[in-house]
Amino acid sequence: MCGIVGAVARRDIVPVLIEGLRRLEYRGYDSCGVAVLNGDGIGLVRTVSRVNDLASKVKDTRGQTGIAHTRWATHGVPATENAHPLVSRGEIAVVHNGIIENHDELRAALQAKGYAFDSQTDTEVIAHLVHSLDRGDLLDAVRRAAGQLKGAYAIAVVSKKNPGTVVGARAGSPLVVGVGEGERFLASDAMALAGTTDRIAYLEDGDIVAIGRQGWRVVDATGNAATREVRTVKTS
Ligand code: GLU
């Protein structure tokens, strides 16, 4: 098992991402990484080491929108190029828990469209697929990508074109939204957000969610807008 953390805030979210990964470390992992939107593009830091090592590598990284991951490799050896986030053309970054079963056929279709693959992971197909479908509305691009994915997954996605937004999706793997004051979070487990917020909404299978500083919205498996109850949970 491995972990996902995402955050959108006015403050620098890198410490929240690192703290979230630390709280998920007990699950085991072989590598970890962070991607933040930094104005010019995507700042990406990955390591085949511990979260402590990642923390020292991100000392000079700042951002208000970002995603982070601890990986337990299923497709591709533990290596820096296979660590998450996986990035498409410098514009879309994705973290993923789970397995994409139809990654071979999706990879072939994306290669035919000119997408170059830099990793051996099943996850990289998600990054390129979202990129290929992105017309400026990231939630819509992820929703259409999810329609082509087979397997069990939770994902979090950021796009250079959508600063201030993190989009998540879940199908068979858990994903929650954390609600703070003017800041929102995603995590594979509410425990990752302990100390950050205890106001948690549990997403349902098939949900796609977009979080921003001012709010969040959910589209359910049928494509309709949905509301998910926010509860106060004991996270520590
Ligand atoms: N299947 C993906 C990979 O091998 C995600 C593994 C995970 O859940 O950490 O990179």
Residues whose N, C-alpha, C, O or C-beta is under 5 A from the ligand:
A	BS01	LIG	C2 T70 R71 W72 A73 T74 H75 N82 H96 N97 G98 I99 T121 D122 T123
